[in-house]
Amino acid sequence: MLILALDTAQADCAACLFETESATVLSRTVETIGKGHAERLMAVIDETLQKAGKAPSGFDRVAVNIGPGSFTGVRIGVSTARALAVATGAECVGVSTLSAIGRQALRFATGRAVLATIDARRGEAYAQVFDAQGRALNPPATYAYGALEELLREHDAVAFGTGAVAAGVETGGDVTGAEIDSIARLGREPMPGQPVSPLYLRAPDAKPQTGFAVARR
Amino acid sequence: MYSEIKLTRQKLGFQLFGEKPLAADGRKRPVGDPIALGGKYHDFEHVFWQAMSHHQPVACFMSLCERQRAAARSDPVRFRLHPASTVVTGCFVNRIARRRKYSSEPMNKKTVFLGIESSCDETAAAVVARGADGHGEILADVVLSQMEEHAAFGGVVPEIAARAHVEAMDRLIAEAIHQSGVSLQDIDGIAATIGPGLIGGLLVGAMSGKAIAYASGKPFYGVNHLEGHALTARLTDGVSFPFLMLLVSGGHTQIVLVRGVGQYERWGTTIDDALGEAFDKTAKLMDLGYPGGPQVEKAAVTGNPKRIPLPRPMRGEARLDFSFSGLKTAVRQAAQALAPLEEQDVADLCAAFQLAVAETLRDRVGRSLARFRAEGLADEDRPALVVAGGVAANSAIREVLTSLCESQGFAFVAPPIRLCTDNAVMIAWAGLEREAAGLSANGLDMAVRSRWPLDAKASALIGSGKKGAKA
């Protein structure tokens, strides 16, 4: 199976084409642009497919980074992936940034559980704990910086990612974000069929306006 | 494997359409027979769907769709389709009848576009065809409204809107293509709204459009939402250029001279709030619910419009602009003076507000029609005033505009409400019009624009910040 992986949830606008049988990345395009993903993404996909000598519909599955990350960035990736699936008949699956970070942290072979984190700003971090085999031990959630230490103690885990750095927690190695290769490799696992939705982990910043209406009898 | 399926399809086709001699010359009878014409795949697509799909329930789904279409034909007002939990209304046309028409006109080659719209709180997809004669045909029109999501906030919340768009867009596109009876291969271009509007939503529609255009190798047209509104009357009523457009919605209040595709002159715009926004705020002020327009109109029915005096902003001014923020404040002050409000107070306030709006429009639009005449733009006896936007649904406003047009010798053209409010039909149509006018397709690197005036030369009156003129 050929997996086209997409990531626009972070600073990178990235795509790669991954062959599952040989577990190899056939081609990869990564542009670290910070913003402007919507303008670059189709060119990045095109370059990736062309480098591998594939047609614009030459893949069996799209794996997309569903976040957490930039809300807008995540939506750019997810809407592109879902529309590509409609146009080509390919499967569409989602991979979270946290699971990618959790997987990448296994390289440091601490033999202990991994706390994958991403800085969510406003004194909070998105975080999830994985065991030494990369299996999730809890659902992804938003934590106050101060709550990360307790999470580490509870699971005897080692922290990785920008959330831990921002919270001043000691990390087990330098993992700054999800790599496109990890999105592709993890994209083998989910069962297709479910709609792929962004993983925001934070509610929209809106509340009903009170005190606007004039009193009525 | 492939040829086996194809053979079965042909057999089914013959069973369905009857065995007729294959005409060597397509123009000879029986021309109506799609097989004789060599046919396109979509001629038999309802048969193909069963053969091609891996899913057994498709046959049942197809018959369900047909039953729903039958229901829609018999009672289009009450008809509702619920593929998701939110309301979807569909404009269904008899697919079989349309298909025959489609294939019996080989000389009038039709161009088919997919349209995508997500600039505010409606997710929409549509498939529209345009003949070489300029005649358009709506093949599918699907709109999913987010009204419920925003009702609690009394207005559209951008982040909530964007989240709803991304969940629905791909399903709506697939549904529109399916309903149209045309396969993606036979669609000639993809048009998506790329501005003006809320960035989060625009990105979802634009990326979906780009992805489909890329994967299917079709040209991509980034469409200005306002251009969609401006050109709708050419699809519904065949209005010819030049004509005058009054766009009155929650985001815009403009009078635009439409000279041709891509040629727009803004004669007037609001210097503060849009008219639809003034309706929404008036409703919110009196706790009437969201969206406010229909609620204000309903409450105004039993009201006395003369009891509470309200200003007629900009009336008598030579420039053709609008202003509604002062009127909004006047309504608030009048309401506060009467508080706590009785039912009758609410009705009177709504009636007074609606009258103030109607009289303001009478003055502003009346002057625009006079200018249209004075500039000698009218080639024909009865040039058209086209109205667009959700506020066009208000019957008091329609009444004023109708009488105004009658007295000044203009044809009043109001497309069906469904096509006045946000929809994807107008986006597909704008794409078709651009293509027919020889305007080139856009690159897949095209950026979305929150601000994008239709008239690039008009100076900004409001909201001209670092992102440029607002409208």
Interface residues (C-beta under 8 A of the other chain):
Chain A: G36 A38 E39 R40 L41 M42 A43 I45 D46 P56 S57 F71 T72 R75 I76 V78 S79 T80 A81 R82 A83 L84 A85 V86 A87 T88 P195 S197 P198 Y200 P204 D205 A206 K207 P208 Q209 F212 A213 V214 A215 R216 R217
Chain B: A152 F153 G154 V157 E159 I160 A162 R163 H165 V166 E167 M169 D170 R171 I173 A174 L184 I199 G200 L203 V204 G205 A206 M207 S208 G209 K210 A211 I212 Y214 A215 S216 G217 K284 L285 M286 D287 R332 A335 Q336 A339 P340 L341 E342 V346 L444 D445 M446 A447 V448
